């Protein structure tokens, strides 16, 4: 994930297929050795393969050792100005990293620190139940959003246009389609996602979205968000987040890029995608937006929002965007 602002962890929701494995590049931790300290580029990583890139910035030879959770690995002593690497697979837990030179005399002089290794969180989500397309239309609660919009400065104009033209509206069309994905919350810039959505919109167009990479930088207008977040309390009504999203609990929220196809032809390989498995916001039957505060509702609504990539023309769809919900969905959290 990129940033967590309010993220209580939710309990796993309804079961799904076993989680697949995924290969990933090692996490990188830069290490700077000097008299008399060990400095790490980050204090923690997710469990898995970690590549330490070690530089001796001191004036005498130093070494580097990782110890904890039943492992103890080190590099040969390196000279001043030289560098070396150490690649090791780490399980969750706390690790001691230090300079072992002189039978730990450098360590006793202060050349030690700690690295926290966290469990990788994974969620497998499968869309189910009625599938609906949200078409452009007015936001159902404009009176509630109006006071909050006043505080949004440069964003206000864009948000006010959304009040008039979606994507949260009661202009809904029943459609058909499938969506399943797996998301990995690995920390900082290592989040990943793998999944495919296929659906036919109300005009008969056949769409396919292949999720292939997350957006790990801050999302425009949402500077706290990006990547994969498991367990997000999203409270637009309290002025902390966008005022045009009801208050909800989300089992997973992610921001990604993907390849988007229409009727078999590639539309863009840079579609901007936002996905949430969240508290139910819509009524059965007519699927109108039913609540301004939906946080206590069952987590079963899977939302897929697709926009063109930066600088690209609007999508050939009503409003220039695609907004599809699977109303009876679920996910399985693992690690």
Helices and strands as residue ranges (DSSP letters): E 27-34, E 37-40, E 44-46, E 48-56, E 65-68, E 71-74, E 83-90, E 93-98, H 101-108, E 112-118, E 121-126, E 131-134, H 142-149, G 153-155, H 156-165, E 172-185, E 192-200, E 206-214, E 228-234, G 236-238, E 248-262, E 265-279, E 299-307, G 318-320, E 322-326, E 330-334
